[in-house]
């Protein structure tokens, strides 16, 4: 029996083989490498973090940001503790480059379990709001800004004689400002609805971005994109804030509704998703601002229904005042209606490779969910600084993948009735080293025909990551990552990826949740319960070198 090679010897063998290929003039494989779990992160497994709690509950990682030292911070929706017990709160957890949880150095009274977690408190003793969702995270300098949809419970005068006090839930969108040491410095309201008294969500966050003025003294600005619902109509919202020296936020442009002519004018159904920054004209000018969104277009008369009615994804560009940048698309907006990505689509997030001055131009990548036959799929569109499709990217400027493989959007085969056709939903996008990383959810059914009147088995959900060449649109890797308790073991829980961050090399880190099956074989207190999930994926070749594996 041959003696096993050491890791160093295996690596030397790989280098020697590559050298032999080069010396003999043989071409290396041209196809892109598949992305696989990085074994140096949590042993190549999806990490499941229950925030050190002894009971099972609903803890969901939503967005992730990377620090300069390689650590990542995950912003999550978690149960409150202490005075906030019984409420949903914002939780932060930090991991090093190996996926090992790190202790916060200055969490104060918001630090729990020996400072391993930061969990936001109740604002006051009179009321305690809920964090309903985390929509974005942005690291700027030594601060971390987290965007969240929240719900405040306020004591107000009710009916009766004399009037009795009642608790009223009011929707809000807030930004929480932390130091990278875990200290909660402040929070500010981006948008709210003081008149919503039925608990409905009439304001929704889309994204945030930050930039400075490029001169001294430094002034930092935060821009916000989101959606408000007024009289049942979805309307885009933009706001700008100044970040003060102590981390507090001062409004400079109150929440307002940009209008984009006939495509998204006053009274039209339009909504904003993510926001990203492009390049600058000069060193001290504000960067160009881009937002993802969706607009409703009517069909034939009566116009609200019909074969041509539906949502279209769009990308828009704004000035720092919130007015449309007219040099982009039509009145500052580019929509997919003319691109025919699908019968319906929705703009979710975007990322920009920013140019500068006249030297280089912005490249805008819009992430959209698209209707593909009977199921949902994913699209990425590439636009230039002027708001026109870059036709050398993918097919006429876009890449589509996932969803049903049916050719028609009007018919479905038996596989759809069996819930076995896959559906894919995009959640986030990032750009690094010429590669786009896209996180998402892959939903697929159990593949059985459900008898009428009987409960169908639950759908399967796995987190997925796609890697796309930013220049050509080539889909280098696209796969789901099933949760398993040990390496090589069978799939044992659902998973989903809600946020993605680039690690500075060709690898990506994702955050999300793992969820126990809702089955009789699972203990009752675990069924459907969720934990915060993390994973790092890297090109297979990089992983081989990290393992010292030679592939023979």
C-alpha positions as CSV (number, residue, x, y, z in Angstrom):
1,X,0.0,0.0,0.0
2,X,1.4,3.4,-1.0
3,X,2.2,5.8,1.8
4,X,-0.3,8.8,1.9
5,X,1.0,12.0,0.5
6,X,1.3,15.0,2.8
7,X,-0.7,18.2,2.0
8,X,2.5,19.8,0.8
9,X,3.4,16.9,-1.4
10,X,-0.1,16.9,-2.9
11,X,0.1,20.6,-3.6
12,X,3.5,20.1,-5.3
13,X,2.0,17.3,-7.5
14,X,-0.8,19.7,-8.6
15,X,1.8,22.4,-9.5
16,X,3.9,19.9,-11.4
17,X,0.9,18.7,-13.4
18,X,0.0,22.3,-14.3
19,X,3.6,22.9,-15.3
20,X,3.5,19.8,-17.5
21,X,0.4,21.0,-19.2
22,X,2.0,24.4,-19.9
23,X,5.3,22.9,-21.1
24,X,3.5,20.5,-23.6
25,X,1.3,23.2,-24.9
26,X,-1.9,21.6,-23.7
27,X,-4.7,24.0,-22.9
28,X,-6.1,24.1,-19.4
29,X,-9.8,23.4,-19.1
30,X,-11.7,26.5,-20.3
31,X,-15.0,25.9,-18.4
32,X,-15.6,27.8,-15.2
33,X,-15.2,26.1,-11.9
34,X,-18.1,25.0,-9.7
35,X,-18.3,26.7,-6.3
36,X,-18.3,24.4,-3.4
37,X,-18.4,24.8,0.4
38,X,-15.1,26.1,1.7
39,X,-13.7,23.5,4.1
40,X,-11.8,26.2,6.0
41,X,-15.2,27.7,7.1
42,X,-17.0,25.5,9.7
43,X,-15.4,22.4,8.1
44,X,-17.3,23.0,4.9
45,X,-20.7,22.8,6.5
46,X,-23.5,25.3,6.9
47,X,-23.2,26.8,10.3
48,X,-26.3,26.8,12.5
49,X,-26.4,29.3,15.4
50,X,-29.1,29.3,18.0
51,X,-27.7,32.4,19.8
52,X,-26.7,30.1,22.7
53,X,-30.3,29.6,23.7
54,X,-31.5,26.4,25.2
55,X,-34.9,26.6,23.6
56,X,-35.9,26.5,19.9
57,X,-37.5,29.6,18.3
58,X,-37.3,31.6,15.1
59,X,-33.9,33.1,14.5
60,X,-33.2,34.2,10.9
61,X,-30.0,35.6,9.5
62,X,-30.9,38.2,6.8
63,X,-27.9,40.3,5.8
64,X,-24.1,40.0,6.0
65,X,-21.2,42.4,5.9
66,X,-17.4,41.8,5.8
67,X,-14.8,43.7,7.9
68,X,-11.3,44.6,6.8
69,X,-9.8,41.8,9.0
70,X,-11.9,39.1,7.3
71,X,-14.5,38.8,10.0
72,X,-18.2,38.9,8.9
73,X,-21.1,40.4,10.8
74,X,-24.6,38.9,10.3
75,X,-27.7,40.9,11.1
76,X,-30.6,38.7,12.1
77,X,-34.2,38.8,13.4
78,X,-34.2,37.0,16.8
79,X,-36.3,36.8,20.0
80,X,-35.8,39.6,22.4
81,X,-34.2,38.9,25.9
82,X,-34.7,40.5,29.3
83,X,-37.2,43.3,29.2
84,X,-37.7,42.7,25.4
85,X,-38.7,39.0,25.9
86,X,-41.8,38.2,23.8
87,X,-40.7,40.7,21.0
88,X,-38.7,40.2,17.9
89,X,-35.4,42.1,17.9
90,X,-32.3,42.8,15.9
91,X,-29.4,40.5,16.7
92,X,-25.8,40.8,15.5
93,X,-23.2,38.0,15.6
94,X,-19.6,38.1,14.3
95,X,-17.5,35.3,12.9
96,X,-13.9,35.1,12.0
97,X,-12.5,33.8,8.7
98,X,-12.8,30.2,10.0
99,X,-16.5,30.6,10.9
100,X,-15.7,30.8,14.7
101,X,-18.0,33.1,16.6
102,X,-16.1,36.1,18.1
103,X,-16.8,38.1,21.3
104,X,-17.8,41.7,20.8
105,X,-15.4,44.1,22.6
106,X,-17.9,46.8,23.6
107,X,-21.5,45.6,23.4
108,X,-22.5,47.2,26.7
109,X,-25.8,46.2,28.2
110,X,-26.9,44.8,24.8
111,X,-24.3,42.1,24.9
112,X,-25.5,38.6,25.9
113,X,-24.1,35.2,26.5
114,X,-20.7,36.5,27.5
115,X,-20.7,39.2,24.8
116,X,-21.0,36.8,21.9
117,X,-24.3,38.4,20.7
118,X,-25.7,41.9,20.4
119,X,-29.5,42.1,20.8
120,X,-31.3,45.4,20.6
121,X,-33.3,46.4,23.7
122,X,-36.7,48.0,24.2
123,X,-36.5,51.8,23.5
124,X,-38.4,52.7,26.7
125,X,-40.4,51.1,29.5
126,X,-43.7,52.3,28.0
127,X,-43.6,50.4,24.8
128,X,-41.4,47.9,23.0
129,X,-41.4,47.6,19.3
130,X,-40.7,44.6,17.1
131,X,-38.1,44.1,14.3
132,X,-40.1,42.5,11.5
133,X,-37.4,42.1,8.9
134,X,-33.8,43.2,8.1
135,X,-33.5,44.8,4.7
136,X,-29.9,45.8,4.5
137,X,-26.5,46.2,6.2
138,X,-23.7,48.6,5.2
139,X,-20.3,48.8,6.8
140,X,-18.8,52.3,6.5
141,X,-15.5,53.0,8.3
142,X,-15.8,51.8,11.9
143,X,-19.6,51.7,11.9
144,X,-22.2,49.2,10.8
145,X,-25.6,50.5,9.6
146,X,-28.5,48.1,9.6
147,X,-31.8,48.8,7.9
148,X,-34.9,47.1,9.4
149,X,-38.7,47.1,9.0
150,X,-40.0,47.7,12.5
151,X,-43.3,47.9,14.3
152,X,-43.8,50.3,17.2
153,X,-46.5,49.8,19.8
154,X,-47.8,53.1,21.2
155,X,-50.3,53.8,23.9
156,X,-53.0,56.1,22.5
157,X,-56.5,57.2,23.4
158,X,-59.2,54.8,22.4
159,X,-63.0,55.0,22.2
160,X,-65.5,55.0,25.0
161,X,-66.6,57.5,27.5
162,X,-64.3,58.2,29.2
163,X,-61.8,57.1,26.4
164,X,-59.7,54.2,27.4
165,X,-56.0,53.8,26.4
166,X,-55.2,51.2,23.7
167,X,-52.0,49.9,22.2
168,X,-51.6,50.7,18.5
169,X,-49.1,49.1,16.2
170,X,-47.5,51.6,13.8
171,X,-45.1,50.5,10.9
172,X,-41.7,52.2,10.6
173,X,-38.4,51.7,8.8
174,X,-35.4,52.3,11.0
175,X,-31.6,52.4,10.7
176,X,-29.6,51.1,13.7
177,X,-26.1,52.4,13.9
178,X,-23.4,50.2,15.6
179,X,-19.7,50.5,16.1
180,X,-17.7,47.6,14.8
181,X,-17.1,46.9,18.4
182,X,-20.8,46.1,19.0
183,X,-21.8,49.3,20.6
184,X,-25.3,50.5,19.7
185,X,-24.7,54.2,19.0
186,X,-28.1,55.4,17.7
187,X,-31.0,54.6,15.5
188,X,-33.0,56.8,13.2
189,X,-36.4,56.6,11.4
190,X,-36.2,56.5,7.6
191,X,-39.9,56.5,7.0
192,X,-43.1,55.8,9.0
193,X,-46.8,55.9,8.9
194,X,-48.4,57.6,11.9
195,X,-51.9,57.0,10.6
196,X,-51.8,53.2,10.1
197,X,-53.7,51.9,13.1
198,X,-54.7,48.4,11.9
199,X,-51.3,46.8,12.1
200,X,-50.8,46.8,8.3
201,X,-47.4,47.4,6.8
202,X,-47.6,50.6,4.8
203,X,-43.8,51.4,4.7
204,X,-41.1,48.9,3.6
205,X,-37.4,49.4,3.5
206,X,-35.4,48.6,0.4
207,X,-31.8,49.5,1.0
208,X,-29.2,52.0,2.2
209,X,-25.8,53.3,1.0
210,X,-23.3,55.7,2.4
211,X,-20.7,58.1,1.0
212,X,-18.6,61.0,2.1
213,X,-18.0,64.4,0.5
214,X,-14.4,63.6,-0.6
215,X,-13.0,66.7,1.2
216,X,-12.1,68.1,4.6
217,X,-13.9,68.3,7.0
218,X,-15.5,65.0,6.1
219,X,-19.3,64.9,5.9
220,X,-20.9,61.4,5.6
221,X,-24.3,61.0,4.0
222,X,-26.7,58.0,4.2
223,X,-29.2,57.5,1.3
224,X,-32.3,55.4,1.7
225,X,-34.7,53.7,-0.8
226,X,-38.0,52.1,0.1
227,X,-41.7,51.9,-0.5
228,X,-44.8,53.5,1.0
229,X,-48.4,52.5,0.4
230,X,-50.8,55.4,0.1
231,X,-54.5,54.6,-0.4
232,X,-53.6,51.2,-1.6
233,X,-51.0,52.4,-4.2
234,X,-47.3,51.4,-3.9
235,X,-45.1,54.5,-4.2
236,X,-41.2,54.8,-4.3
237,X,-39.6,56.6,-1.4
238,X,-36.1,58.3,-1.1
239,X,-34.5,60.1,1.8
240,X,-31.0,61.4,2.7
241,X,-29.5,61.8,6.1
242,X,-26.3,63.3,7.5
243,X,-24.3,61.0,9.9
244,X,-23.2,63.1,12.8
245,X,-19.9,62.5,14.6
246,X,-21.7,60.6,17.4
247,X,-23.5,58.3,14.9
248,X,-26.9,60.0,15.1
249,X,-28.8,60.7,11.9
250,X,-30.0,64.1,10.9
251,X,-32.5,64.4,8.0
252,X,-31.4,66.4,5.0
253,X,-34.0,65.2,2.5
254,X,-37.2,64.0,4.1
255,X,-38.9,60.9,2.6
256,X,-40.1,61.9,-0.8
257,X,-41.5,60.2,-3.9
258,X,-39.4,60.6,-7.1
259,X,-41.4,60.7,-10.3
260,X,-40.1,59.3,-13.5
261,X,-42.5,60.6,-16.1
262,X,-45.0,58.2,-17.7
263,X,-43.2,55.1,-16.5
264,X,-43.6,55.9,-12.8
265,X,-45.5,59.1,-12.3
266,X,-47.7,60.2,-9.4
267,X,-50.5,57.8,-8.8
268,X,-48.7,54.9,-10.6
269,X,-47.9,51.6,-8.8
270,X,-44.1,51.7,-8.3
271,X,-41.8,50.5,-5.6
272,X,-38.2,50.7,-4.7
273,X,-35.9,47.8,-3.7
274,X,-32.2,48.0,-3.2
275,X,-29.9,51.1,-3.6
276,X,-26.3,51.3,-4.7
277,X,-23.7,54.0,-5.5
278,X,-22.0,54.5,-8.8
279,X,-18.9,56.7,-9.6
280,X,-18.4,60.4,-9.3
281,X,-17.9,63.1,-11.9
282,X,-15.2,64.8,-9.6
283,X,-13.5,63.8,-6.4
284,X,-15.8,66.0,-4.3
285,X,-19.1,65.6,-6.2
286,X,-21.8,63.2,-4.9
287,X,-21.7,59.7,-6.5
288,X,-24.4,58.7,-8.9
289,X,-27.2,56.9,-7.1
290,X,-29.0,53.8,-8.5
291,X,-32.1,52.0,-7.2
292,X,-33.8,48.8,-8.1
293,X,-37.6,48.6,-8.4
294,X,-40.8,47.4,-10.0
295,X,-43.6,49.1,-11.8
296,X,-47.1,47.9,-12.7
297,X,-48.2,48.2,-16.3
298,X,-51.8,47.8,-17.2
299,X,-53.1,45.4,-19.8
300,X,-55.8,46.1,-22.5
301,X,-59.0,47.7,-21.4
302,X,-60.2,47.6,-18.6
303,X,-56.4,47.7,-18.0
304,X,-56.1,46.1,-14.6
305,X,-56.2,42.5,-15.9
306,X,-55.4,40.7,-19.1
307,X,-52.6,38.9,-20.8
308,X,-50.4,42.1,-20.9
309,X,-50.9,43.4,-17.3
310,X,-48.2,42.8,-14.7
311,X,-45.1,44.0,-13.0
312,X,-41.8,45.0,-14.7
313,X,-38.4,45.3,-13.1
314,X,-36.6,48.6,-13.5
315,X,-33.4,50.4,-12.6
316,X,-33.5,54.1,-11.9
317,X,-30.8,56.7,-11.2
318,X,-31.2,59.6,-8.8
319,X,-29.3,62.7,-7.8
320,X,-28.5,63.2,-4.1
321,X,-31.7,65.4,-3.8
322,X,-33.8,62.5,-4.9
323,X,-34.7,63.9,-8.3
324,X,-34.2,61.6,-11.4
325,X,-30.9,61.8,-13.2
326,X,-32.2,62.5,-16.7
327,X,-29.1,61.1,-18.4
328,X,-30.2,57.6,-17.5
329,X,-32.8,55.8,-19.5
330,X,-36.1,57.6,-20.0
331,X,-36.6,60.3,-17.4
332,X,-34.1,58.6,-15.1
333,X,-35.6,55.1,-15.4
334,X,-34.9,51.9,-17.4
335,X,-37.6,49.2,-17.4
336,X,-37.5,45.7,-18.7
337,X,-40.8,46.0,-20.6
338,X,-38.9,46.5,-23.8
339,X,-36.3,43.8,-23.0
340,X,-39.0,41.1,-22.5
341,X,-37.2,39.3,-19.7
342,X,-40.4,37.6,-18.9
343,X,-44.1,38.1,-18.7
344,X,-43.6,39.5,-15.2
345,X,-40.5,40.6,-13.3
346,X,-39.5,42.5,-10.1
347,X,-36.4,44.5,-9.4
348,X,-34.9,43.3,-6.1
349,X,-31.3,44.6,-5.6
350,X,-28.5,46.0,-7.7
351,X,-24.8,46.5,-7.5
352,X,-22.6,48.9,-9.4
353,X,-19.0,48.9,-10.7
354,X,-18.5,52.7,-10.5
355,X,-16.5,54.7,-13.0
356,X,-14.9,58.1,-12.6
357,X,-15.2,61.3,-14.5
358,X,-14.7,60.7,-18.3
359,X,-12.2,58.0,-17.7
360,X,-14.6,55.1,-17.1
361,X,-18.3,54.5,-17.0
362,X,-20.6,52.9,-14.4
363,X,-21.7,49.4,-15.0
364,X,-25.0,48.6,-13.3
365,X,-26.2,45.0,-12.5
366,X,-29.9,44.7,-11.7
367,X,-31.1,41.6,-9.9
368,X,-34.7,40.6,-10.6
369,X,-37.1,37.8,-10.0
370,X,-38.8,36.7,-13.1
371,X,-41.8,34.6,-14.0
372,X,-40.6,31.6,-16.1
373,X,-43.4,29.4,-17.2
374,X,-45.1,27.9,-14.2
375,X,-42.4,28.8,-11.6
376,X,-40.2,31.7,-10.5
377,X,-36.7,32.2,-11.8
378,X,-33.8,34.7,-11.6
379,X,-32.4,37.3,-13.9
380,X,-29.4,39.7,-13.9
381,X,-29.5,42.6,-16.3
382,X,-26.4,44.8,-17.1
383,X,-26.9,48.4,-18.0
384,X,-24.5,51.2,-18.9
385,X,-24.2,54.6,-17.2
386,X,-26.7,56.0,-19.7
387,X,-29.3,53.4,-18.8
388,X,-29.1,51.2,-21.9
389,X,-28.6,47.4,-22.0
390,X,-25.0,46.1,-22.5
391,X,-25.8,43.6,-25.2
392,X,-22.5,41.8,-24.9
393,X,-23.6,40.5,-21.5
394,X,-25.5,37.3,-21.7
395,X,-28.3,37.4,-24.2
396,X,-29.0,41.0,-25.2
397,X,-27.9,42.3,-21.9
398,X,-29.4,39.8,-19.5
399,X,-28.9,36.3,-18.0
400,X,-31.8,34.1,-16.8
401,X,-31.6,30.9,-14.8
402,X,-33.7,28.8,-12.5
403,X,-37.4,28.2,-12.4
404,X,-39.3,26.0,-14.7
405,X,-37.8,24.7,-17.9
406,X,-41.2,24.9,-19.7
407,X,-41.1,26.9,-22.9
408,X,-44.6,28.4,-22.5
409,X,-45.8,30.7,-19.7
410,X,-49.4,29.6,-20.3
411,X,-49.2,25.8,-19.8
412,X,-47.8,23.5,-17.1
413,X,-47.1,19.8,-17.2
414,X,-47.8,17.1,-14.7
415,X,-44.6,17.9,-12.9
416,X,-46.0,21.3,-11.8
417,X,-49.1,19.5,-10.4
418,X,-46.7,17.3,-8.5
419,X,-44.9,20.4,-7.2
420,X,-41.6,18.9,-8.5
421,X,-40.6,21.7,-10.8
422,X,-38.0,23.9,-9.1
423,X,-38.6,27.6,-8.4
424,X,-35.8,30.0,-7.5
425,X,-36.0,33.3,-5.7
426,X,-33.2,35.9,-5.7
427,X,-32.3,37.7,-2.4
428,X,-29.0,39.6,-2.8
429,X,-26.2,40.4,-5.2
430,X,-22.6,41.5,-4.8
431,X,-19.6,42.2,-7.1
432,X,-16.0,41.3,-6.6
433,X,-13.0,40.7,-8.8
434,X,-15.1,40.6,-12.0
435,X,-17.6,38.1,-10.6
436,X,-21.2,38.6,-9.5
437,X,-22.3,36.5,-6.5
438,X,-26.1,36.0,-6.2
439,X,-27.8,34.4,-3.2
440,X,-31.2,32.9,-3.2
441,X,-33.7,30.2,-2.4
442,X,-34.4,27.0,-4.3
443,X,-37.8,25.6,-3.6
444,X,-38.8,22.2,-5.0
445,X,-41.6,19.9,-4.2
446,X,-41.6,16.3,-2.9
447,X,-42.6,15.0,-6.3
448,X,-45.9,13.4,-5.4
449,X,-49.4,14.2,-6.6
450,X,-51.4,15.4,-3.6
451,X,-54.9,13.9,-3.3
452,X,-57.7,16.5,-3.1
453,X,-58.6,17.3,0.5
454,X,-55.3,15.9,1.9
455,X,-52.3,17.8,3.2
456,X,-49.4,17.8,0.8
457,X,-45.9,17.1,2.1
458,X,-43.9,20.3,2.8
459,X,-41.8,21.8,0.0
460,X,-38.1,21.4,0.2
461,X,-36.0,24.7,0.4
462,X,-32.2,24.9,0.0
463,X,-30.1,28.0,-0.1
464,X,-28.4,28.6,-3.4
465,X,-25.6,30.7,-4.8
466,X,-24.8,31.6,-8.5
467,X,-21.6,33.1,-9.7
468,X,-21.7,35.0,-13.0
469,X,-18.9,36.6,-15.1
470,X,-19.5,40.3,-14.9
471,X,-18.1,40.9,-18.4
472,X,-19.7,38.2,-20.4
473,X,-22.7,37.0,-18.4
474,X,-21.4,33.4,-18.4
475,X,-23.0,31.4,-15.5
476,X,-19.9,30.0,-13.9
477,X,-21.6,28.2,-11.1
478,X,-25.2,27.7,-9.9
479,X,-26.2,25.2,-7.3
480,X,-28.1,24.7,-4.1
481,X,-26.4,23.9,-0.8
482,X,-28.4,21.4,1.3
483,X,-27.9,21.4,5.1
484,X,-26.3,18.3,6.6
485,X,-25.3,17.7,10.2
486,X,-21.9,16.2,9.1
487,X,-19.8,16.1,6.0
488,X,-21.3,13.6,3.5
489,X,-24.4,13.1,5.6
490,X,-27.9,13.2,4.1
491,X,-29.9,16.5,3.9
492,X,-31.4,17.0,7.4
493,X,-33.0,20.5,7.4
494,X,-34.2,23.2,5.1
495,X,-32.0,26.2,4.4
496,X,-32.2,29.6,2.8
497,X,-29.7,32.3,2.0
498,X,-30.9,35.9,2.4
499,X,-27.7,37.9,2.1
500,X,-24.2,37.6,0.4
501,X,-20.9,39.3,0.9
502,X,-17.6,39.1,-1.0
503,X,-14.5,38.1,0.9
504,X,-11.9,40.0,-1.2
505,X,-10.8,37.0,-3.2
506,X,-13.0,34.8,-5.4
507,X,-15.0,33.4,-2.5
508,X,-18.4,34.5,-1.1
509,X,-20.0,34.3,2.3
510,X,-23.8,33.9,2.7
511,X,-26.1,34.3,5.7
512,X,-29.6,32.9,6.1
513,X,-31.4,30.3,8.1
514,X,-31.8,26.6,8.6
515,X,-35.2,25.2,9.5
516,X,-36.2,21.9,11.0
517,X,-38.6,19.8,9.0
518,X,-42.2,20.1,10.0
519,X,-42.6,16.4,10.3
520,X,-43.8,13.9,13.0
521,X,-40.3,12.5,13.2
522,X,-39.0,15.8,14.5
523,X,-39.5,16.7,18.2
524,X,-42.6,19.0,18.6
525,X,-40.5,21.8,20.1
526,X,-38.2,21.8,17.0
527,X,-40.6,21.5,14.1
528,X,-40.4,24.5,11.8
529,X,-38.0,26.3,14.2
530,X,-35.1,28.3,12.6
531,X,-31.5,29.1,13.4
532,X,-29.1,31.6,11.9
533,X,-27.1,30.1,9.1
534,X,-23.7,30.9,7.5
535,X,-21.6,29.4,4.7
536,X,-18.6,30.3,2.6
537,X,-18.3,29.0,-1.0
538,X,-15.2,29.1,-3.1
539,X,-14.1,27.8,-6.6
540,X,-13.5,24.0,-6.5
541,X,-9.9,24.5,-7.6
542,X,-9.2,26.9,-4.7
543,X,-10.8,24.4,-2.3
544,X,-8.6,21.6,-3.7
545,X,-5.5,23.6,-2.9
546,X,-6.8,24.5,0.6
547,X,-7.4,20.9,1.3
548,X,-4.1,19.7,-0.3
549,X,-6.2,17.3,-2.4
550,X,-4.9,16.4,-5.8
551,X,-8.1,15.0,-7.3
552,X,-6.6,11.6,-8.2
